[in-house]
Amino acid sequence: MLKILLADDSLPSLMATQIMLEKMGHDVLVATDGEQALALALRERFDLILLDEYMPGLPGSAVTQRIRKSKNENNGAIIIALSGVHKEEECQRLYDSGIDELIIKPVTADRLLVAVTKHFPISSASIDSSVVSQLFADLGDEVGTRLIGMFVEELVQMSVRISQALKNDDTEEYLAVAHILKNSAALYGANELASFARQLNENTEQFADDLSAAATGLLERINAAHHAAKEYLSSAERKGQ
């Protein structure tokens, strides 16, 4: 989960983007103008800062420049600009101000997903150890090990299915895999994978602009969960020897 500062003077845009980020599992603090955004950035630490460019008072680029020049811990934070302007010189001006990424408005869930995961790759530590520990405590080492092994095999199958679906642009297959994983992943502590799969399966309209980007995000989470689950399986098998 990332701590995110989001600033936009358009309340509908602000609320829509905030909801999308929160459904991705992030903690979002909002500002409605540049001055407020700068004050928050100089007071609290953020992993990620998203700034609309055209806000009253301080535009996003000016906020970015002040953050970068400050001695505050956010001077190295990832900053993403939000702008509806497509002209090359305008985009370059925003990058020159110190941003790391530009999202062209309208902001959609898939554009957010691509931008965020570019700078914050999914961690391999994506299994809740307390869930796995409880599974072993409830069912015993032998059964727990067998079930984790089955989950690892399922993740391999789901990874293959999503990879093939991406090649074929098969949206029905994206949703079928998400439907399977929204429940099974939660049982084995892969909470981030389960949450994202549930979001994709139950709120498909949020990703309508580009479902393939969302499927890519799902694949990244499947592979991260697979890596972590394999580590648990290897550890359990060593203990059983």
C-alpha positions as CSV (number, residue, x, y, z in Angstrom):
1,M,0.0,0.0,0.0
2,L,1.3,3.4,-1.0
3,K,0.7,6.7,0.8
4,I,-0.4,9.1,-2.0
5,L,-1.0,12.8,-2.2
6,L,-3.6,13.6,-4.9
7,A,-4.3,17.2,-6.0
8,D,-6.9,18.4,-8.4
9,D,-9.2,21.4,-8.4
10,S,-12.0,19.6,-10.2
11,L,-14.0,17.8,-7.5
12,P,-15.5,15.2,-9.8
13,S,-12.1,14.3,-11.2
14,L,-10.5,14.4,-7.7
15,M,-13.1,12.0,-6.3
16,A,-13.0,9.6,-9.3
17,T,-9.2,9.3,-9.1
18,Q,-9.2,9.0,-5.4
19,I,-11.7,6.1,-5.6
20,M,-9.7,4.3,-8.2
21,L,-6.5,4.6,-6.2
22,E,-8.2,3.5,-3.0
23,K,-9.7,0.4,-4.8
24,M,-6.1,-0.4,-5.7
25,G,-5.4,-0.6,-2.0
26,H,-3.6,2.7,-1.5
27,D,-4.0,5.4,1.2
28,V,-4.9,8.7,-0.5
29,L,-4.8,12.2,1.0
30,V,-6.4,14.9,-1.3
31,A,-5.9,18.6,-1.9
32,T,-8.0,20.9,-4.1
33,D,-5.4,23.5,-5.0
34,G,-1.6,23.9,-5.4
35,E,-1.1,25.8,-2.2
36,Q,-2.8,23.1,-0.2
37,A,-0.9,20.4,-2.0
38,L,2.4,22.1,-1.3
39,A,1.6,22.5,2.4
40,L,0.8,18.8,2.7
41,A,3.9,17.8,0.8
42,L,6.1,19.8,3.1
43,R,4.3,18.5,6.2
44,E,3.8,14.7,5.6
45,R,5.8,12.0,3.9
46,F,4.3,10.5,0.7
47,D,5.4,7.6,-1.5
48,L,3.7,9.1,-4.6
49,I,2.4,12.6,-5.5
50,L,-0.2,13.2,-8.3
51,L,-0.7,16.8,-9.3
52,D,-3.1,18.3,-11.7
53,E,-1.3,20.9,-13.8
54,Y,-4.0,23.5,-14.1
55,M,-5.0,24.4,-10.6
56,P,-5.7,27.9,-9.3
57,G,-2.8,29.6,-7.5
58,L,0.1,27.3,-7.9
59,P,0.0,25.0,-10.9
60,G,1.2,21.4,-10.5
61,S,4.6,22.2,-12.2
62,A,5.3,25.0,-9.7
63,V,4.4,22.7,-6.8
64,T,6.7,20.1,-8.2
65,Q,9.6,22.6,-8.5
66,R,9.2,23.7,-4.9
67,I,9.1,20.1,-3.6
68,R,12.2,19.2,-5.6
69,K,14.1,22.3,-4.2
70,S,13.0,21.7,-0.6
71,K,15.0,19.8,2.0
72,N,11.8,17.9,2.8
73,E,11.9,14.1,2.5
74,N,9.4,14.3,-0.4
75,N,12.0,16.0,-2.6
76,G,12.8,12.5,-3.9
77,A,9.2,11.2,-4.1
78,I,7.7,10.0,-7.4
79,I,5.7,12.8,-8.8
80,I,3.1,12.2,-11.6
81,A,1.5,15.1,-13.4
82,L,-2.1,15.0,-14.6
83,S,-2.8,17.1,-17.7
84,G,-5.2,17.2,-20.6
85,V,-2.6,18.9,-22.9
86,H,-1.0,16.7,-25.6
87,K,1.4,19.2,-27.2
88,E,5.0,18.0,-27.1
89,E,6.4,21.3,-25.9
90,E,3.9,21.3,-23.0
91,C,4.7,17.8,-22.0
92,Q,8.4,18.6,-22.1
93,R,7.8,21.7,-19.9
94,L,6.2,19.4,-17.3
95,Y,9.1,17.0,-17.3
96,D,11.5,19.8,-17.0
97,S,9.7,20.9,-13.8
98,G,10.8,17.7,-12.2
99,I,8.0,15.2,-12.7
100,D,8.7,11.5,-13.2
101,E,5.6,10.6,-15.2
102,L,2.7,12.3,-17.1
103,I,-0.8,10.9,-17.3
104,I,-2.9,12.5,-20.0
105,K,-6.4,13.2,-18.9
106,P,-9.0,11.8,-18.6
107,V,-7.5,9.7,-15.9
108,T,-8.6,6.1,-16.1
109,A,-7.9,3.0,-13.9
110,D,-5.7,1.4,-16.5
111,R,-3.6,4.5,-17.0
112,L,-3.1,4.8,-13.2
113,L,-2.2,1.2,-12.9
114,V,0.4,1.3,-15.6
115,A,2.0,4.5,-14.2
116,V,2.0,3.3,-10.6
117,T,3.3,-0.1,-11.2
118,K,6.1,1.3,-13.5
119,H,7.5,3.1,-10.5
120,F,6.4,0.7,-7.7
121,P,6.8,-2.8,-9.1
122,I,4.8,-5.5,-7.2
123,S,6.8,-6.8,-4.3
124,S,7.6,-10.5,-4.2
125,A,6.7,-10.4,-0.5
126,S,3.0,-10.6,-1.5
127,I,1.8,-13.3,0.8
128,D,0.4,-12.5,4.3
129,S,2.5,-14.8,6.5
130,S,-0.1,-14.7,9.3
131,V,-2.7,-16.3,7.0
132,V,-0.3,-19.1,6.0
133,S,0.7,-19.7,9.6
134,Q,-2.9,-20.0,10.6
135,L,-3.5,-22.4,7.8
136,F,-0.7,-24.6,9.0
137,A,-1.9,-24.3,12.6
138,D,-5.5,-25.2,11.7
139,L,-4.8,-28.1,9.3
140,G,-1.3,-29.4,10.2
141,D,1.9,-29.3,8.4
142,E,1.2,-32.1,6.0
143,V,-2.2,-30.8,4.7
144,G,-0.9,-27.2,4.8
145,T,2.1,-28.1,2.6
146,R,-0.1,-29.9,0.2
147,L,-2.6,-27.0,-0.1
148,I,0.2,-24.5,-0.6
149,G,1.6,-26.8,-3.3
150,M,-1.8,-26.8,-5.0
151,F,-2.0,-23.0,-4.9
152,V,1.4,-22.8,-6.5
153,E,0.3,-25.0,-9.3
154,E,-2.9,-23.0,-9.7
155,L,-0.9,-19.8,-10.0
156,V,1.2,-21.3,-12.7
157,Q,-1.9,-22.3,-14.7
158,M,-3.4,-18.8,-14.2
159,S,-0.2,-17.2,-15.4
160,V,-0.2,-19.3,-18.5
161,R,-3.9,-18.5,-19.2
162,I,-3.4,-14.7,-18.7
163,S,-0.3,-14.7,-20.9
164,Q,-2.1,-16.5,-23.7
165,A,-5.1,-14.2,-23.3
166,L,-2.9,-11.1,-23.6
167,K,-1.6,-12.5,-26.9
168,N,-5.2,-13.0,-28.1
169,D,-6.7,-9.9,-26.5
170,D,-9.2,-12.3,-24.9
171,T,-11.2,-10.1,-22.4
172,E,-13.5,-12.9,-21.3
173,E,-10.4,-15.0,-20.3
174,Y,-9.1,-12.0,-18.3
175,L,-12.3,-11.9,-16.3
176,A,-12.5,-15.7,-15.9
177,V,-9.1,-15.8,-14.3
178,A,-9.9,-12.8,-12.1
179,H,-13.1,-14.6,-11.0
180,I,-11.1,-17.6,-9.9
181,L,-8.4,-15.7,-8.1
182,K,-10.5,-13.2,-6.2
183,N,-11.4,-15.9,-3.7
184,S,-8.7,-18.5,-3.9
185,A,-5.9,-16.0,-3.5
186,A,-7.4,-14.6,-0.3
187,L,-7.5,-18.1,1.2
188,Y,-3.7,-18.3,1.0
189,G,-2.9,-14.7,2.1
190,A,-2.2,-13.3,-1.4
191,N,-4.3,-10.3,-0.4
192,E,-3.0,-7.8,-3.0
193,L,-3.7,-10.3,-5.8
194,A,-7.1,-11.1,-4.4
195,S,-8.0,-7.5,-4.0
196,F,-6.9,-6.6,-7.6
197,A,-8.7,-9.7,-9.1
198,R,-11.9,-8.7,-7.3
199,Q,-11.7,-5.2,-8.5
200,L,-11.1,-6.3,-12.1
201,N,-13.9,-8.9,-11.9
202,E,-16.5,-6.8,-10.2
203,N,-15.7,-3.3,-11.5
204,T,-14.8,-4.0,-15.1
205,E,-16.2,-0.7,-16.3
206,Q,-13.3,1.1,-14.5
207,F,-10.9,-0.7,-16.8
208,A,-12.9,-0.4,-20.0
209,D,-10.4,2.0,-21.6
210,D,-7.8,-0.8,-21.8
211,L,-8.5,-4.1,-20.2
212,S,-5.2,-5.5,-21.4
213,A,-3.3,-3.1,-19.1
214,A,-5.3,-4.3,-16.2
215,A,-4.6,-7.9,-17.3
216,T,-0.9,-7.1,-17.3
217,G,-1.3,-5.8,-13.8
218,L,-3.0,-9.0,-12.8
219,L,-0.3,-11.1,-14.4
220,E,2.4,-9.2,-12.4
221,R,0.5,-9.9,-9.1
222,I,0.1,-13.6,-10.1
223,N,3.8,-14.0,-10.7
224,A,4.7,-12.2,-7.5
225,A,2.3,-14.3,-5.4
226,H,3.7,-17.4,-7.1
227,H,7.2,-16.5,-6.2
228,A,6.3,-15.9,-2.5
229,A,4.1,-19.0,-2.3
230,K,7.0,-21.1,-3.7
231,E,9.3,-19.8,-1.0
232,Y,6.7,-20.8,1.7
233,L,6.4,-24.3,0.0
234,S,10.2,-24.8,-0.1
235,S,10.5,-23.8,3.6
236,A,7.6,-26.1,4.6
237,E,9.1,-29.0,2.7
238,R,12.5,-28.5,4.3
239,K,10.9,-28.5,7.7
240,G,9.2,-31.8,6.9
241,Q,12.3,-33.6,5.9
